[in-house]
Amino acid sequence: MEELLEPRLNHLLTLSPFVLFSYSPKSDGSKITFMSENTRGVLGYRPYELYDLKFFQSLVHPDDLPHFISEFLVLEKEGHVANEYRFLHKDGTYIWLYDERKVSYDDEGQTLEIVGSLIDITKRKQSEKVQGAKKNLIDTIFTTTPILFAMKDRASIYREVNPAFSGFLGKPKEKIVGKTDYDLFPRNEAEAHRKSDIKVIETGRMERKDIKVTGSDGPTFLQVINTVVRNSDGFVEGVLLTMQDNTWQKRPDESEIERIKELESFNKLAMGRELWMVELKKEVNSLLEKMGKKPKYGV
């Protein structure tokens, strides 16, 4: 039975993404006593090339080496350790490894050997780097944009606001987070906000509207987009408000006001000129009639 299991086990180890290894501190702590055959597919080296732990250690990225070495002390003390570090692949590139080791003890509590596994986590690390860059970008936009952002939970309690929102209300973030609309706005506005939150949460649909909202400088027209926030399981955790000053759409700017004044002034002048011409034509007709002639203008 064992003769049949061994080839099968070797086959499974070859296909596995995990590199298994062990070494015994009793004999020679600088030598690995076992390493699975899939080492070449993961690290680029044949198993025997990595039996020397000092050579293995030399392939760890210099920036990660101090932490890598310190983890051996943790292993000795706690009997288990997990670590992530960059490792020089045989093709000359660095890959990320997740290294987990566990001490195996005998019945008397003495160390028999250290058993470990390695797996390439480069793709995960690259994804984390991309996600980190995206998060930094989002954080930058969130903190620097003039657009107002706020997140509320299902009970319409504010959980996060950006500096623009704080500035609009004239309150620090600490005075907004944990509060409801009833604490921050006039009652009629707060009730409208709450109704909107409930509608969006129940339907799962975005709501867009132009409303008058009272800030620290008084009422302002805001274009508000209210949409749901879901967790990884799809459960609606609350709403995200995106609000932008819409006053310019409700009120002409100074240049438009000046243009309107110019047009009104021109219209008055034009109307005055037209009236003057009518009177002039009437006077001409009157003179022609006195001369016994037919009036020239039909006014």
Secondary structure, DSSP 8 states (H G I E B T S, - for coil): -HHHHHHHHHHHHHH-S-EEEEE-TTT-TTB-SEE-TTHHHHHSS-GGGG-BHHHHHHTB-TTTHHHHHHHHHHHHHHSEEEEEEEEE-TTS-EEEEEEEEEEEE-TTS-EEEEEEEEEE-HHHHHHHHHHHHHHHHHHHHHHH-SSEEEEEETT-BEEEE-HHHHHHHT--GGGTTT-BHHHHS-HHHHHHHHHHHHHHHHH---EEEEEEEEETTEEEEEEEEEEEEE-TTS-EEEEEEEEEE-HHHHS--HHHHHHHHHHHHHHHHHHHHHHHHHHHHHHHHHHHHHTT---SS--
